[in-house]
Amino acid sequence: MSLLIPLYVHPAEDPGAWHRLITAAARTYAVVINPANGPGPGPDPAFTAAAGALRAAGARLLGYVDTDYGARSTAEVAKDVVRHSEWYGADGCFLDRVTSDPAELPACRRLVRAVRRLGATTVVLNPGVHPAPGYARVADLTVTFEGHWTTYVSAFSRPAWTARHPPDRFCHLVYGVPEALVPLAVRTARERGAAVCGPVTGVPPNPWAQLTPALSEAD
């Protein structure tokens, strides 16, 4: 099982979490860098140092970019991708709040082509739900669930089309997981066809302010 790590807390606020992440960096699928709901207006020295340490430890870095369900222009998204690359050495991007409707698939495909031309070697889409089937072929990884643990165990439904893709194309991000049940969350993701996951114990408004306990258990 690979772990996608969105750690949305400033390194100065929780240096211990960042240190633990750096020491376990080689065991992650990728780490999402998110200084200010995106790259921010200028390089943040604390994130620059953390990103450098993560790269040195073998982590793949993804810059967080909000697409606002297609409301942001390609130029705006591209600017964020470039800043993440130039300021933090990001290898690719985590495109958040991506559309899931089949009518918006061509626009999403054009957006991904544009960011790849800018050098993004890894592109992750996060619609947070199962999108129209074609989305799974657009990016390297698609987050097909983002939500609370109680919803994950009681209301998750896996469309038949997902079985036509390898599990390493899908990710489940689950928050509000009781710490004792984090290993179960990892197993459940695997059983549901997602080889990448990110179970955390935190809850909204920012469940990703805490490091997943699964990281210490990863092989």
VOVOZA-973776 format. One record per atom (N, C-alpha, C): x, y, z. Coordinates in steps of 0.001 Angstrom, whole numbers, padded with zeros to 6 digits, always signed. Atoms other than C-alpha are relative to their C-alpha. Layout:
XYZ ...
// end
This chain:
+000833-001189+000000 +000000+000000+000000 +000870+001242+000000 -000711-001260+000065 +001286+003443-000958 -000833+001074+000683 +000681-001064-000725 +000459+006531+001079 +000189+001340-000696 -000041-001373+000482 -000414+009903-000386 -000133+000886+001236 -000075-000792-001225 +000455+012505+002244 -000277+001469-000274 +000243-001437-000043 -001301+015865+002218 +000206+000467+001447 -000262-000513-001351 +000226+017587+005269 -000128+001518-000048 +000308-001418+000151 -001399+021003+005421 +000160+000715+001339 -000357-000731-001200 +000348+022497+008430 +001386+000590-000228 -001279-000660+000238 +003236+024956+008446 +001110-000723+000769 -001106+000689-000686 +006617+023372+009281 +000381+000635+001329 -000334-000655-001263 +007160+025986+012003 -001038-000282+001080 +001076+000269-000958 +003837+025090+013613 +000078-001414+000556 -000126+001391-000455 +004453+021345+013783 +001261-000613-000611 -001251+000534+000567 +008130+020627+013072 +000164-001490+000225 -000116+001430-000263 +007814+017188+014649 -000655-000841-001078 +000691+000736+001057 +005293+016042+012041 +000821-000002-001279 -000814-000069+001215 +007516+017258+009218 +001266-000847+000138 -001182+000838-000204 +010547+015551+010736 -000352-001477-000179 +000406+001407+000158 +008652+012248+010977 -000271-000332-001460 +000287+000217+001421 +007500+012650+007396 +001291-000127-000794 -001276+000046+000725 +011024+013334+006155 +000714-001325+000232 -000689+001261-000287 +012395+010257+007912 -000679-001189-000671 +000739+001097+000636 +009700+008106+006282 -000325+000301-001458 +000370-000486+001329 +009635+009907+002928 +000072-001064-001087 -000184+001000+001047 +010863+006966+000885 -001144-001009-000042 +001102+000962-000055 +007786+004960+001938 -001324+000601-000469 +001227-000645+000454 +005278+007404+000461 -000153-000086-001515 +000250-000165+001428 +003635+007591-002947 +000421+001406-000407 -000351-001396+000244 +003973+011376-002797 -000408+000825+001206 +000351-000975-001033 +003802+014363-000459 -000541+001239-000702 +000608-001202+000581 +001504+017275-001282 +000480+001224+000773 -000492-001246-000586 +003097+020689-000637 -001073+001078-000167 +001096-000968+000054 +000537+023351+000241 +000260+001162+000966 -000340-001098-000905 +001997+026548+001731 -001156+000947+000308 +001033-001020-000195 -001049+028812+001237 -001186-000254-000924 +001060+000412+000926 -003916+026971-000475 +000507+000126-001439 -000732-000159+001245 -001445+026826-003344 +001427+000401+000344 -001394-000350-000286 +002143+028073-003676 +000165+001274+000808 -000112-001261-000711 +001370+031453-002122 +000590+001086-000876 -000494-001129+000798 +002565+034900-003265 +001505+000022-000187 -001454+000040+000111 +006242+034113-002754 +000534-001211+000731 -000567+001189-000653 +008593+031333-001608 -000025+000142+001527 -000003+000056-001459 +008158+030366+002037 +001263-000752+000416 -001273+000653-000339 +011622+029609+003490 -000165-001311+000759 +000205+001231-000766 +010255+026992+005896 -000421-001142-000915 +000417+001038+000942 +008545+025098+003091 +001117-000334-000981 -001139+000266+000877 +011598+025494+000865 +000956-000992+000661 -000896+000910-000723 +013723+023801+003539 -000617-001382+000138 +000667+001297-000158 +011151+021070+004173 -000047-000750-001324 +000053+000640+001310 +010747+020394+000461 +001360-000536-000406 -001344+000469+000321 +014500+020149+000007 +000364-001254+000766 -000285+001184-000806 +014787+017681+002859 -000800-001207-000473 +000826+001091+000507 +011924+015611+001478 +000571-000561-001299 -000590+000472+001260 +013492+015464-001980 +001271-000792+000277 -001246+000699-000323 +016833+014462-000474 -000276-001369+000606 +000366+001270-000627 +015042+011698+001425 -000709-000947-000960 +000576+000887+001004 +013523+010317-001765 -001472+000167-000263 +001427-000203+000201 +010010+011759-001714 -000295+000630-001354 +000561-000694+001160 +008016+012723-004776 -000866+001136+000536 +000730-001164-000486 +006602+016238-004280 -001040+000450-001024 +001083-000494+000838 +003281+017437-005641 -000467+001345+000538 +000484-001304-000412 +002272+021083-005546 -001516+000039+000000 +001458-000101-000101 -001268+021738-004360 -000496+001143-000875 +000612-001004+000869 -003362+023572-006962 -001512-000196+000012 +001460+000036-000009 -007063+024368-006568 -000508+000371-001391 +000567-000314+001312 -008928+024172-009874 -001394+000615+000104 +001341-000566-000243 -012261+025309-008318 -001018-000553-000993 +000954+000703+000867 -014167+022737-010388 -000086+000636-001397 -000064-000539+001344 -013021+024309-013639 -000180+001499-000096 +000221-001454+000040 -013694+027935-012645 +001305+000772-000201 -001284-000672+000207 -009984+028814-012589 +000505-000300-001405 -000480+000166+001372 -008403+029340-015991 +001250-000877-000031 -001222+000787+000178 -005651+027153-017374 +001228+000836+000329 -001144-000874-000281 -003304+030142-017125 +000223+000146+001499 -000132-000124-001452 -004026+030537-013397 +000562-001274+000597 -000487+001281-000494 -003501+026852-012741 +001463-000192-000391 -001377+000158+000479 -000339+026822-014852 +000969+000849+000808 -000868-000875-000790 +001093+029755-012897 +000319-000648+001345 -000233+000683-001275 +000641+027820-009645 +000938-001187-000166 -000855+001173+000240 +002246+024712-011119 +001456+000439-000170 -001357-000499+000216 +005282+026709-012269 +000617+000482+001304 -000527-000484-001274 +005660+028392-008879 +000384-001145+000922 -000338+001168-000817 +005534+025067-007062 +001300-000634-000468 -001206+000611+000547 +008224+023756-009386 +001232+000854+000280 -001157-000882-000153 +010504+026790-009207 +000355+000253+001454 -000255-000351-001395 +010125+027521-005496 +000287-001204+000893 -000087+001150-000909 +009814+024044-003983 +000490-001284-000669 -000501+001183+000690 +011111+021664-006631 -001023-001097-000169 +001060+001005+000151 +007747+019937-007053 +000176-000779-001298 -000096+000880+001177 +007783+016979-009437 -001267+000030-000839 +001280+000011+000689 +004138+017381-010330 -001011+000799+000791 +001035-000792-000649 +000810+018648-009064 -001156-000864+000478 +001221+000583-000553 -002181+017673-006973 -001111+000983-000334 +001060-000886+000458 -005139+019216-008779 -001254-000288+000803 +001117+000196-000920 -007850+019650-006171 -001286+000588-000576 +001329-000448+000416 -011589+020175-006634 -000126-000026-001526 +000086+000225+001442 -011525+018734-010130 -001439-000417-000343 +001330+000396+000449 -014735+018297-012090 -000078-001518-000174 +000206+001441+000173 -016232+014817-012401 -001011-000306-001099 +001050+000162+000999 -018895+015380-015056 +000583-000365-001367 -000539+000366+001322 -018420+013769-018478 +000099+001185-000955 -000045-001152+000903 -019156+017088-020207 +001249+000835+000205 -001188-000788-000299 -016120+018634-018502 +001307-000765-000235 -001191+000820+000196 -013737+015802-019367 +000960+000584-001038 -000951-000571+000964 -012298+017437-022532 +000806+001160+000571 -000717-001130-000598 -011415+020591-020573 +001031-000491+001000 -000955+000561-000953 -009777+018520-017845 +001180-000633-000732 -001065+000612+000793 -007804+016619-020457 +000952+001062-000538 -000849-001095+000508 -006550+019887-021974 +000834+000595+001129 -000730-000554-001144 -005580+021161-018525 +001178-000893+000368 -001079+000920-000365 -003539+018058-017742 +001098+000021-001050 -001028-000108+001055 -001785+018245-021111 +000824+001262+000193 -000706-001270-000182 -000917+021880-020360 +001001-000073+001151 -000929+000047-001133 +000623+021155-016952 +001126-000997-000262 -001091+000922+000354 +002566+018215-018348 +001027+000698-000892 -000940-000750+000839 +004065+020525-020953 +000885+000912+000837 -000785-000838-000905 +005277+022642-018047 +000987-000809+000830 -000959+000846-000690 +007194+019664-016695 -000551-000840+001125 +000591+000818-001061 +004742+018038-014300 +000063-001474-000396 -000157+001409+000351 +005802+014401-014378 -001055-000887+000652 +001070+000733-000669 +003106+013240-011952 -001179+000941+000207 +001210-000810-000156 -000454+014565-012058 -001049-000825+000734 +001059+000638-000778 -003054+013654-009444 -001250+000858-000102 +001293-000680+000046 -006718+014570-009925 -000786-000334+001257 +000829+000261-001172 -008973+014979-006908 -001414+000545-000193 +001416-000361-000004 -012668+015091-007739 -000662-000369+001328 +000523+000415-001299 -013217+013398-004365 -001121-001006-000072 +001048+000996+000252 -015815+011082-005910 +000413-000783-001237 -000260+000692+001257 -015885+008562-008704 -000483+000883-001147 +000410-000842+001125 -015862+010727-011840 -000491-000856-001160 +000300+000738+001231 -016986+009790-015317 +001214-000860-000352 -001099+000958+000198 -014880+006799-016450 +001242+000556-000690 -001144-000486+000758 -012659+008745-018845 +001042+000737+000814 -000954-000748-000818 -011039+010759-016056 +001168-000869+000465 -001049+000882-000518 -009064+007735-014851 +001137-000181-000981 -001054+000132+001007 -007104+007733-018112 +000758+001300-000215 -000588-001311+000241 -006187+011418-017929 +001268+000211+000813 -001094-000300-000915 -003832+011479-014937 +000679-001282+000472 -000703+001157-000564 -001421+009221-013088 -000782-000633+001142 +000741+000474-001162 -003692+008949-010051 -001257+000841+000138 +001260-000704-000202 -007328+009847-009358 -000537-000326+001381 +000599+000187-001328 -008767+010369-005883 -001501-000174-000198 +001410+000294+000251 -012158+008692-006107 -000837-000014+001273 +000750-000226-001239 -013094+009170-002465 +000786+000957+000874 -000526-000843-001070 -012457+012016-000060 -001170+000293+000936 +001097-000202-000924 -014614+012048+003025 +000260-000649+001339 -000114+000497-001366 -015266+010962+006587 -000051-001522+000032 -000050+001445-000193 -014626+007444+007815 -001398-000620+000067 +001336+000581-000123 -018289+006904+008691 -000681-000114-001362 +000540+000083+001357 -019282+007695+005108 +000691-001095-000791 -000780+001000+000734 -016520+005480+003785 -000475-001417+000309 +000392+001362-000369 -017709+002437+005713 -001475-000265-000253 +001446+000229+000090 -021448+003000+005256 -000605+000316-001365 +000651-000460+001228 -022039+004639+001885 +000891-000050-001231 -000901+000075+001151 -019097+003880-000412 -000556-000973-001027 +000434+000865+001100 -020030+002440-003793 +001031+000065-001113 -001047+000069+001016 -017514+001290-006371 -000592-000334-001351 +000532+000289+001332 -018573+001576-010037 +000751-001147-000672 -000595+001164+000657 -017924-001462-012197 +001173+000382-000899 -001058-000377+000949 -015721+000495-014621 +001366+000081+000656 -001305-000130-000654 -012992+000928-011999 +000801-001299-000066 -000696+001285+000053 -012177-002790-012259 +000821-000145-001276 -000764+000063+001250 -010835-002138-015759 +001339+000718+000102 -001249-000733-000207 -007970-000092-014311 +000775-000624+001149 -000792+000537-001103 -005076-001190-012101 -000218+000816+001260 +000229-000710-001265 -005441-000297-008409 +000922+001185+000226 -000919-001110-000244 -002408+001982-008531 -000390+001273-000745 +000524-001216+000614 -004475+004464-010555 -001009+000714+000892 +001039-000554-000855 -006837+005134-007637 +000501+000233+001422 -000358-000360-001370 -006551+006767-004222 -001264+000332+000783 +001074-000385-000908 -008905+007101-001255 +000589+000810+001146 -000416-000867-001102 -008435+009975+001202 -001123+000021+001035 +001031+000172-001024 -010326+009247+004411 +000430+000714+001272 -000317-000699-001241 -010439+011523+007437 -000958-000438+001113 +000830+000385-001138 -011903+011117+010918 +000091-001479+000337 -000167+001435-000290 -010534+007581+011183 +000487-000163+001447 -000539+000269-001338 -010206+006395+014801 +001387-000622-000122 -001387+000432+000172 -006509+005779+015330 +000147-001509-000016 -000100+001455-000064 -007024+002134+016213 -000481-000668-001285 +000561+000581+001226 -008844+001627+012898 +000751+000424-001261 -000774-000418+001171 -006229+003199+010625 +000489-001196-000820 -000379+001171+000814 -004824-000241+009617 -001188-000587-000764 +001193+000480+000696 -008392-001283+008758 -000321+000891-001186 +000254-000913+001108 -008796+001829+006619 +000928-000295-001173 -000955+000341+001054 -005658+000882+004677 -000430-001283-000705 +000440+001265+000599 -006916-002672+004143 -001276+000193-000812 +001265-000229+000700 -010349-001427+003128 +000234+000675-001341 -000322-000650+001272 -008888+000851+000470 +000517-001021-001000 -000555+001023+000888 -006941-002064-000952 -001111-000922-000512 +001099+000886+000394 -010040-004281-000971 -000955+000676-000981 +000897-000751+000879 -011950-001534-002771 +000696+000496-001263 -000660-000263+001272 -009437-001314-005573 +000874+001221-000061 -000890-001165-000016 -007292+001630-004462 +001319-000386+000648 -001310+000372-000526 -003592+000914-004052 +000668+001145+000733 -000537-001171-000689 -002949+004433-002754 -001079+000535+000930 +000979-000539-000934 -004622+005898+000318 +000660+001003+000928 -000503-000968-000951 -004303+008553+002979 -000947+000138+001171 +000907-000078-001149 -006219+007775+006186 +000582+000874+001103 -000450-000875-001078 -005977+010475+008861 -001050+000028+001103 +000913-000067-001139 -007507+010928+012297 -000646+001376+000124 +000524-001356-000090 -008149+014661+011824 -001376+000142-000626 +001338-000300+000513 -011509+016209+011033 -000023+001436-000507 +000113-001376+000491 -012682+019392+009259 -000013+000997+001165 -000196-000600+001324 -012018+022221+008867 +001300-000362-000706 -001238+000395+000671 -008513+020900+008174 +000445-001363+000505 -000392+001343-000453 -008261+017139+008600 +001437-000351-000343 -001344+000339+000471 -004886+017184+006832 +001093+000744+000760 -000998-000679-000825 -003150+019184+009557 +000807-000987+000844 -000684+001026-000774 -002060+015903+011140 +000566-001070-000920 -000642+001058+000777 +000265+013219+009851 -000729-001323+000232 +000690+001267-000137 -001333+009849+009164 +000796-000985+000859 -000677+001032-000775 -000509+007160+011754 +000450-001173-000867 -000369+001116+000867 -000280+004730+008834 +001429+000091-000475 -001352-000188+000510 +003072+006197+007871 +001019-000809+000825 -000928+000733-000856 +004808+004566+010852 -000134-001503-000176 +000245+001434+000189 +003324+001209+009838 +000304-000453-001414 -000234+000357+001397 +004175+001366+006130 +001280-000826-000118 -001183+000847+000229 +006577-001248+004874 +000987+000736-000890 
// end
